[in-house]
Amino acid sequence: ENEDEDVTCVSTFNRNADGSLSSVVTVVTPDEGNFYYTQTATFTRNADGSLLSVAEAYTSTPKS
């Protein structure tokens, strides 16, 4: 672990037609290393719009 390492994070907030949050995708790109990392949080809602569940997925992708 390198405490001096810099990273860039970009988050994208996606919304349903009614304006409620459907997902958040965050891409973390460290200055060092050969990969960038993506966290996706998907929000599932009941018919009335209330939050039912949150699912998270994590992936790593080689830098091009």
N, C-alpha and C positions, 0 to 999 in steps of 0.2 A: 504494500500500500504506500502510495506516494502522496503525502499531504499537500505538496506544492503543485500537484497536477491540476491543470485547468480543464474545464469542460464547458460545452455549450449545450443548452437545453432549449428546445422549441416545443411548446405545447399547442395543440390544435383542439378546440372545443367544438364538438358537433352537436347540433340541436335537431329535435323532431319538428314537424310542421307546426306544432302548438307552442314551440319555443322552449320546451323542456329539454334538459341535457340528455343526449343519447350516448355520447362517448367522449373520452378525452384520450388523445394520443400524444405521448411525450417521447421525443427523440433526444437521446443524450449522446453527444459526440465528444469523447475525450480528445485532447490535443495529442496525447501519446497513444500508442497501440494501433491495432489493425482493424478494430471493430467499432461500430456504433450500436447503440442499444435502444430498443423501442419498448415502451410500456403502453399497453392499451387497456383502458378501463371502460367496460361497456355496461350501461345502465338499462335494466329491463323494468318496464313499468306495467302496472295493472291497467285495466280498461279505464279506470277513473283518473289515471295519471300519477297515482301514488307509486313510490319506489318499491319494486318487488325484490330486486337483487342487483348486485354489482359483481361482475366477473373481470378478473385481471389476467392478462397474458403478457409474457416477456419474451422478446426475441433479440438475438444478436445477428448483425449482418456485416460482412466484410466491407471495409471502406474501399471505394473504387478509385 
